[in-house]
């Protein structure tokens, strides 16, 4: 099995996601929180990350969009159940271009 540089380690009240490559390394901690009480404990990491990215993208902050695009990270919310319309292999929108996102003068 290929090593994608991500190791997920579940524990009683916390899940650690270690992300490591030759150039960077970090640890993401996911713990039960105010917005994750509705979810099955085994699914809290997925619930928390999807909710976090949904809220982060909803801020519609140009700085957030720029950072995400710079790192090649895009988020598309999908329906919880039912078929997905369109491809899910790539981002809905490509990298943000400041001129395209500025209102016309």
SEDO-854253 format. One record per residue: x, y, z negated of N, C-alpha, C in turn; residue number from 1; residue in one letter. Coordinates in Angstrom, 3 decimals, always signed. Layout:
+----------+----------+----------+----------+----------+----------+----------+----------+----------+-----+------+
|      nxx |      nyy |      nzz |     caxx |     cayy |     cazz |      cxx |      cyy |      czz |  nr | rest |
+----------+----------+----------+----------+----------+----------+----------+----------+----------+-----+------+
|        X |        Y |        Z |        X |        Y |        Z |        X |        Y |        Z | NUM |    a |
...
+----------+----------+----------+----------+----------+----------+----------+----------+----------+-----+------+
! end
This chain:
+----------+----------+----------+----------+----------+----------+----------+----------+----------+-----+------+
|      nxx |      nyy |      nzz |     caxx |     cayy |     cazz |      cxx |      cyy |      czz |  nr | rest |
+----------+----------+----------+----------+----------+----------+----------+----------+----------+-----+------+
|   +0.846 |   -1.183 |   +0.000 |   +0.000 |   +0.000 |   +0.000 |   +0.892 |   +1.247 |   +0.000 |   1 |    x |
|   +0.572 |   +2.253 |   +0.820 |   +1.399 |   +3.460 |   +0.871 |   +1.312 |   +4.260 |   -0.425 |   2 |    x |
|   +2.371 |   +4.974 |   -0.710 |   +2.415 |   +5.849 |   -1.877 |   +2.094 |   +7.259 |   -1.396 |   3 |    x |
|   +0.963 |   +7.788 |   -1.803 |   +0.540 |   +9.126 |   -1.380 |   +0.995 |  +10.214 |   -2.337 |   4 |    x |
|   +1.804 |   +9.870 |   -3.321 |   +2.315 |  +10.850 |   -4.254 |   +1.323 |  +11.246 |   -5.327 |   5 |    x |
|   +0.259 |  +10.477 |   -5.467 |   -0.749 |  +10.766 |   -6.486 |   -0.956 |   +9.525 |   -7.335 |   6 |    x |
|   -0.892 |   +9.717 |   -8.655 |   -1.134 |   +8.620 |   -9.584 |   -2.236 |   +9.059 |  -10.538 |   7 |    x |
|   -3.328 |   +8.320 |  -10.552 |   -4.462 |   +8.638 |  -11.425 |   -4.410 |   +7.692 |  -12.617 |   8 |    x |
|   -4.359 |   +8.289 |  -13.827 |   -4.283 |   +7.507 |  -15.050 |   -5.468 |   +7.842 |  -15.948 |   9 |    x |
|   -6.482 |   +6.969 |  -15.982 |   -7.631 |   +7.217 |  -16.859 |   -7.299 |   +6.854 |  -18.302 |  10 |    x |
|   -7.929 |   +7.550 |  -19.234 |   -7.790 |   +7.263 |  -20.663 |   -9.159 |   +7.508 |  -21.306 |  11 |    x |
|   -9.239 |   +7.372 |  -22.610 |  -10.514 |   +7.497 |  -23.341 |  -11.233 |   +8.818 |  -23.049 |  12 |    x |
|  -10.593 |   +9.938 |  -23.319 |  -11.239 |  +11.247 |  -23.158 |  -10.497 |  +12.167 |  -22.205 |  13 |    x |
|   -9.686 |  +11.596 |  -21.307 |   -8.906 |  +12.417 |  -20.405 |   -8.434 |  +11.564 |  -19.232 |  14 |    x |
|   -8.371 |  +12.186 |  -18.062 |   -7.769 |  +11.539 |  -16.908 |   -6.618 |  +12.418 |  -16.454 |  15 |    x |
|   -5.468 |  +11.804 |  -16.233 |   -4.311 |  +12.544 |  -15.731 |   -4.122 |  +12.195 |  -14.259 |  16 |    x |
|   -3.901 |  +13.222 |  -13.458 |   -3.608 |  +13.028 |  -12.045 |   -2.227 |  +13.626 |  -11.804 |  17 |    x |
|   -1.250 |  +12.755 |  -11.606 |   +0.110 |  +13.221 |  -11.355 |   +0.301 |  +13.348 |   -9.850 |  18 |    x |
|   +0.785 |  +14.510 |   -9.426 |   +1.041 |  +14.770 |   -8.014 |   +2.533 |  +15.055 |   -7.864 |  19 |    x |
|   +3.199 |  +14.240 |   -7.063 |   +4.644 |  +14.344 |   -6.964 |   +5.116 |  +14.059 |   -5.542 |  20 |    x |
|   +6.065 |  +14.872 |   -5.086 |   +6.771 |  +14.619 |   -3.830 |   +8.217 |  +15.047 |   -4.039 |  21 |    x |
|   +8.991 |  +15.067 |   -2.982 |  +10.399 |  +15.434 |   -3.099 |  +10.580 |  +16.898 |   -3.493 |  22 |    x |
|   +9.546 |  +17.740 |   -3.277 |   +9.693 |  +19.180 |   -3.448 |   +8.921 |  +19.765 |   -4.628 |  23 |    x |
|   +7.910 |  +19.063 |   -5.097 |   +7.060 |  +19.582 |   -6.170 |   +6.574 |  +18.439 |   -7.034 |  24 |    x |
|   +6.195 |  +18.783 |   -8.259 |   +5.631 |  +17.790 |   -9.151 |   +4.747 |  +18.502 |  -10.164 |  25 |    x |
|   +3.615 |  +17.917 |  -10.472 |   +2.719 |  +18.520 |  -11.446 |   +1.752 |  +17.489 |  -11.993 |  26 |    x |
|   +1.003 |  +17.908 |  -13.007 |   +0.056 |  +17.032 |  -13.672 |   -1.255 |  +17.784 |  -13.854 |  27 |    x |
|   -2.330 |  +17.209 |  -13.363 |   -3.666 |  +17.782 |  -13.508 |   -4.371 |  +16.979 |  -14.596 |  28 |    x |
|   -4.903 |  +17.676 |  -15.588 |   -5.656 |  +17.020 |  -16.661 |   -7.134 |  +17.283 |  -16.429 |  29 |    x |
|   -7.945 |  +16.244 |  -16.508 |   -9.398 |  +16.395 |  -16.414 |   -9.986 |  +15.825 |  -17.698 |  30 |    x |
|  -10.728 |  +16.665 |  -18.424 |  -11.344 |  +16.265 |  -19.689 |  -12.835 |  +16.569 |  -19.629 |  31 |    x |
|  -13.645 |  +15.906 |  -20.457 |  -15.065 |  +16.247 |  -20.500 |  -15.227 |  +17.725 |  -20.852 |  32 |    x |
|  -16.160 |  +18.382 |  -20.184 |  -16.368 |  +19.813 |  -20.400 |  -17.845 |  +20.154 |  -20.235 |  33 |    x |
|  -18.141 |  +21.412 |  -20.417 |  -19.516 |  +21.922 |  -20.373 |  -20.282 |  +21.459 |  -19.132 |  34 |    x |
|  -19.639 |  +21.455 |  -17.977 |  -20.326 |  +21.133 |  -16.731 |  -20.264 |  +19.659 |  -16.347 |  35 |    x |
|  -19.583 |  +18.834 |  -17.128 |  -19.441 |  +17.434 |  -16.724 |  -20.271 |  +16.465 |  -17.555 |  36 |    x |
|  -21.081 |  +16.972 |  -18.459 |  -21.844 |  +16.096 |  -19.348 |  -22.847 |  +15.227 |  -18.599 |  37 |    x |
|  -23.273 |  +15.646 |  -17.416 |  -24.302 |  +14.904 |  -16.673 |  -23.751 |  +13.658 |  -15.994 |  38 |    x |
|  -22.446 |  +13.547 |  -15.921 |  -21.834 |  +12.501 |  -15.112 |  -21.396 |  +11.297 |  -15.940 |  39 |    x |
|  -21.403 |  +10.137 |  -15.299 |  -20.870 |   +8.913 |  -15.879 |  -19.403 |   +9.183 |  -16.247 |  40 |    x |
|  -18.953 |   +8.775 |  -17.422 |  -17.577 |   +9.057 |  -17.851 |  -16.511 |   +8.639 |  -16.835 |  41 |    x |
|  -16.733 |   +7.538 |  -16.121 |  -15.754 |   +7.091 |  -15.126 |  -15.677 |   +8.021 |  -13.917 |  42 |    x |
|  -16.722 |   +8.799 |  -13.703 |  -16.782 |   +9.681 |  -12.531 |  -16.482 |  +11.137 |  -12.866 |  43 |    x |
|  -16.195 |  +11.448 |  -14.124 |  -15.949 |  +12.842 |  -14.521 |  -14.837 |  +13.488 |  -13.699 |  44 |    x |
|  -13.707 |  +12.808 |  -13.426 |  -12.682 |  +13.483 |  -12.620 |  -13.203 |  +13.915 |  -11.237 |  45 |    x |
|  -13.928 |  +13.051 |  -10.565 |  -14.480 |  +13.411 |   -9.255 |  -15.501 |  +14.538 |   -9.386 |  46 |    x |
|  -16.364 |  +14.431 |  -10.389 |  -17.388 |  +15.446 |  -10.634 |  -16.744 |  +16.801 |  -10.923 |  47 |    x |
|  -15.735 |  +16.804 |  -11.784 |  -15.081 |  +18.052 |  -12.182 |  -14.325 |  +18.682 |  -11.013 |  48 |    x |
|  -13.582 |  +17.893 |  -10.262 |  -12.825 |  +18.457 |   -9.140 |  -13.749 |  +18.967 |   -8.039 |  49 |    x |
|  -14.801 |  +18.203 |   -7.715 |  -15.744 |  +18.669 |   -6.694 |  -16.449 |  +19.946 |   -7.148 |  50 |    x |
|  -16.876 |  +19.986 |   -8.404 |  -17.524 |  +21.185 |   -8.926 |  -16.584 |  +22.368 |   -8.990 |  51 |    x |
|  -15.337 |  +22.127 |   -9.398 |  -14.339 |  +23.185 |   -9.461 |  -14.113 |  +23.792 |   -8.082 |  52 |    x |
|  -13.889 |  +22.938 |   -7.083 |  -13.656 |  +23.463 |   -5.737 |  -14.900 |  +24.136 |   -5.178 |  53 |    x |
|  -16.090 |  +23.598 |   -5.478 |  -17.329 |  +24.230 |   -5.010 |  -17.423 |  +25.646 |   -5.566 |  54 |    x |
|  -17.180 |  +25.808 |   -6.875 |  -17.273 |  +27.133 |   -7.492 |  -16.137 |  +28.045 |   -7.034 |  55 |    x |
|  -14.947 |  +27.497 |   -6.866 |  -13.808 |  +28.299 |   -6.415 |  -14.066 |  +28.872 |   -5.020 |  56 |    x |
|  -14.545 |  +28.023 |   -4.109 |  -14.832 |  +28.471 |   -2.746 |  -16.007 |  +29.454 |   -2.736 |  57 |    x |
|  -16.989 |  +29.232 |   -3.617 |  -18.158 |  +30.122 |   -3.676 |  -17.791 |  +31.537 |   -4.127 |  58 |    x |
|  -16.648 |  +31.704 |   -4.784 |  -16.203 |  +33.050 |   -5.164 |  -15.998 |  +33.920 |   -3.922 |  59 |    x |
|  -15.741 |  +33.263 |   -2.801 |  -15.531 |  +33.959 |   -1.536 |  -14.449 |  +35.034 |   -1.681 |  60 |    x |
|  -13.426 |  +34.711 |   -2.429 |  -12.326 |  +35.631 |   -2.695 |  -11.266 |  +35.468 |   -1.608 |  61 |    x |
|  -10.915 |  +36.544 |   -0.930 |   -9.905 |  +36.444 |   +0.120 |   -8.566 |  +35.910 |   -0.387 |  62 |    x |
|   -8.209 |  +36.226 |   -1.621 |   -6.957 |  +35.717 |   -2.179 |   -7.003 |  +34.202 |   -2.334 |  63 |    x |
|   -8.125 |  +33.693 |   -2.793 |   -8.284 |  +32.237 |   -2.948 |   -8.246 |  +31.574 |   -1.575 |  64 |    x |
|   -8.970 |  +32.134 |   -0.614 |   -8.978 |  +31.565 |   +0.753 |   -7.570 |  +31.549 |   +1.334 |  65 |    x |
|   -6.818 |  +32.626 |   +1.123 |   -5.468 |  +32.715 |   +1.661 |   -4.554 |  +31.664 |   +1.043 |  66 |    x |
|   -4.617 |  +31.518 |   -0.273 |   -3.777 |  +30.520 |   -0.943 |   -4.144 |  +29.112 |   -0.478 |  67 |    x |
|   -5.422 |  +28.819 |   -0.416 |   -5.846 |  +27.487 |   +0.018 |   -5.383 |  +27.221 |   +1.449 |  68 |    x |
|   -5.535 |  +28.216 |   +2.328 |   -5.116 |  +28.037 |   +3.723 |   -3.598 |  +27.874 |   +3.821 |  69 |    x |
|   -2.868 |  +28.630 |   +3.020 |   -1.406 |  +28.542 |   +3.039 |   -0.948 |  +27.127 |   +2.687 |  70 |    x |
|   -1.667 |  +26.469 |   +1.795 |   -1.321 |  +25.106 |   +1.388 |   -2.061 |  +24.040 |   +2.189 |  71 |    x |
|   -2.904 |  +24.473 |   +3.132 |   -3.633 |  +23.505 |   +3.951 |   -4.698 |  +22.763 |   +3.177 |  72 |    x |
|   -5.329 |  +23.450 |   +2.220 |   -6.385 |  +22.837 |   +1.415 |   -7.705 |  +23.515 |   +1.767 |  73 |    x |
|   -8.659 |  +22.713 |   +2.168 |   -9.994 |  +23.201 |   +2.508 |  -10.995 |  +22.337 |   +1.770 |  74 |    x |
|  -12.127 |  +22.901 |   +1.424 |  -13.145 |  +22.147 |   +0.697 |  -14.473 |  +22.291 |   +1.414 |  75 |    x |
|  -15.137 |  +21.179 |   +1.608 |  -16.464 |  +21.160 |   +2.205 |  -17.365 |  +20.335 |   +1.293 |  76 |    x |
|  -18.417 |  +20.966 |   +0.784 |  -19.368 |  +20.244 |   -0.052 |  -20.190 |  +19.322 |   +0.831 |  77 |    x |
|  -20.365 |  +18.097 |   +0.386 |  -21.141 |  +17.098 |   +1.114 |  -22.413 |  +16.779 |   +0.350 |  78 |    x |
|  -23.436 |  +16.272 |   +1.049 |  -24.641 |  +15.860 |   +0.338 |  -24.328 |  +14.703 |   -0.612 |  79 |    x |
|  -25.008 |  +14.684 |   -1.745 |  -24.773 |  +13.623 |   -2.732 |  -25.213 |  +12.277 |   -2.184 |  80 |    x |
|  -26.362 |  +12.234 |   -1.535 |  -26.792 |  +11.001 |   -0.897 |  -27.360 |  +11.338 |   +0.461 |  81 |    x |
|  -27.435 |  +10.344 |   +1.283 |  -27.927 |  +10.554 |   +2.627 |  -26.765 |  +10.724 |   +3.594 |  82 |    x |
|  -27.091 |  +10.725 |   +4.879 |  -26.044 |  +10.814 |   +5.895 |  -25.399 |  +12.200 |   +5.929 |  83 |    x |
|  -24.172 |  +12.228 |   +6.380 |  -23.431 |  +13.482 |   +6.539 |  -23.546 |  +13.894 |   +7.995 |  84 |    x |
|  -23.979 |  +15.124 |   +8.238 |  -24.066 |  +15.642 |   +9.605 |  -22.709 |  +16.169 |  +10.026 |  85 |    x |
|  -22.202 |  +15.716 |  +11.144 |  -20.929 |  +16.211 |  +11.653 |  -19.758 |  +15.455 |  +11.071 |  86 |    x |
|  -18.578 |  +15.765 |  +11.607 |  -17.376 |  +15.067 |  +11.144 |  -16.990 |  +15.486 |   +9.742 |  87 |    x |
|  -16.395 |  +14.570 |   +9.007 |  -15.916 |  +14.896 |   +7.666 |  -14.406 |  +14.731 |   +7.589 |  88 |    x |
|  -13.774 |  +14.536 |   +8.744 |  -12.336 |  +14.308 |   +8.752 |  -11.516 |  +15.569 |   +8.552 |  89 |    x |
|  -12.059 |  +16.725 |   +8.850 |  -11.272 |  +17.949 |   +8.763 |  -12.073 |  +19.077 |   +8.170 |  90 |    x |
|  -11.424 |  +20.236 |   +8.011 |  -12.105 |  +21.384 |   +7.421 |  -13.167 |  +21.948 |   +8.356 |  91 |    x |
|  -14.164 |  +22.584 |   +7.777 |  -15.198 |  +23.242 |   +8.557 |  -14.593 |  +24.438 |   +9.270 |  92 |    x |
|  -13.808 |  +25.210 |   +8.561 |  -13.144 |  +26.371 |   +9.121 |  -11.640 |  +26.167 |   +9.009 |  93 |    x |
|  -10.921 |  +26.675 |   +9.974 |   -9.466 |  +26.594 |   +9.935 |   -8.906 |  +27.649 |   +9.007 |  94 |    x |
|   -7.613 |  +27.820 |   +9.042 |   -6.969 |  +28.827 |   +8.205 |   -7.561 |  +30.204 |   +8.432 |  95 |    x |
|   -7.616 |  +30.979 |   +7.386 |   -8.210 |  +32.306 |   +7.426 |   -7.266 |  +33.268 |   +8.117 |  96 |    x |
|   -7.800 |  +34.023 |   +9.052 |   -7.047 |  +35.079 |   +9.726 |   -7.634 |  +36.392 |   +9.233 |  97 |    x |
|   -6.824 |  +37.244 |   +8.633 |   -7.324 |  +38.485 |   +8.040 |   -8.109 |  +39.332 |   +9.021 |  98 |    x |
|   -7.710 |  +39.355 |  +10.278 |   -8.427 |  +40.169 |  +11.256 |   -9.791 |  +39.599 |  +11.554 |  99 |    x |
|   -9.908 |  +38.269 |  +11.567 |  -11.206 |  +37.650 |  +11.824 |  -12.158 |  +37.842 |  +10.650 | 100 |    x |
|  -11.639 |  +37.876 |   +9.423 |  -12.507 |  +37.966 |   +8.260 |  -12.846 |  +39.413 |   +7.913 | 101 |    x |
|  -12.200 |  +40.380 |   +8.557 |  -12.493 |  +41.790 |   +8.290 |  -13.707 |  +42.213 |   +9.078 | 102 |    x |
|  -14.558 |  +43.074 |   +8.477 |  -15.724 |  +43.533 |   +9.220 |  -15.303 |  +44.359 |  +10.435 | 103 |    x |
|  -16.107 |  +44.278 |  +11.472 |  -15.829 |  +45.044 |  +12.694 |  -15.945 |  +46.530 |  +12.398 | 104 |    x |
|  -15.076 |  +47.315 |  +13.050 |  -15.090 |  +48.766 |  +12.833 |  -15.792 |  +49.462 |  +13.958 | 105 |    x |
+----------+----------+----------+----------+----------+----------+----------+----------+----------+-----+------+
! end
